Amino acid sequence: MPETTLTAEAGRDLGSSSTRRLRNEGKIPAVVYGHGADPLPVSVGAREFQIAMSGEAGLNTLLSLEVGKDNFLTLARDIQHHPFKNVVTHVDFLIVRRDEVISAEISINLVGEPVEVHHGDGIVDQQLFTLAIKAKPADIPPSVDIDISSLTIGASLHVSDITIPRGVELETDLEATVVAGQPPRVQVSEEEEAEAAAEAAGELGDEATPEATAEPESSEG
């Protein structure tokens, strides 16, 4: 996996007021940590960070983080977002080494045309969207594919059906279901809906009808 260079500024002040000022300037508060190093508060440009993370590798983009005269090989982790706005509010940069095995998550892509499922008006139900893996940073794939061409209604494909690249170790259960072929949903016709509504209305009408009141006996004078 190629590296992406990102410049960070050290020496940011801590505290809510400093954080707000940075965000108003289009910067993201962040911290660099890992491998026994003291946490280093930094900031990165929001636009530059977005561009760096927009590549094929996504969250597993290997970042060459330049902080002054220092350079750290990192991965962006614990990316926090504003609860209402589509903006990043904080990032942790985890220091990694090229020769160490680390944990990561990669996305699963469905490829191929499930002809039998479509002919039967069935539904392709993807139940697993990511895989937990272990690999060296440069060996982490952007994603993996699973071919659903042979999928039929009532059948399913599992993690064991995915071809895993060399150098990658799976942490997800091999028997976990990735995608299943589901039968078509039952569709109620308009006539059946009308009949059901009429029956319900009739039952309500019967319940609402008061019992006939017996006429009082006439008194003999």
Secondary structure as UniProt FT lines:
FT   STRAND          3..10
FT   HELIX           16..24
FT   TURN            25..26
FT   STRAND          27..34
FT   TURN            35..36
FT   STRAND          37..45
FT   HELIX           46..52
FT   TURN            53..54
FT   TURN            56..57
FT   HELIX           58..60
FT   STRAND          62..67
FT   TURN            68..69
FT   STRAND          70..81
FT   STRAND          88..95
FT   TURN            98..99
FT   STRAND          102..111
FT   HELIX           115..119
FT   TURN            120..121
FT   STRAND          123..126
FT   STRAND          130..135
FT   HELIX           137..139
FT   STRAND          143..147
FT   TURN            149..150
FT   TURN            153..154
FT   STRAND          156..158
FT   HELIX           159..161
FT   TURN            166..167
FT   STRAND          169..170
FT   TURN            174..175
FT   STRAND          177..182
FT   HELIX           190..208
//
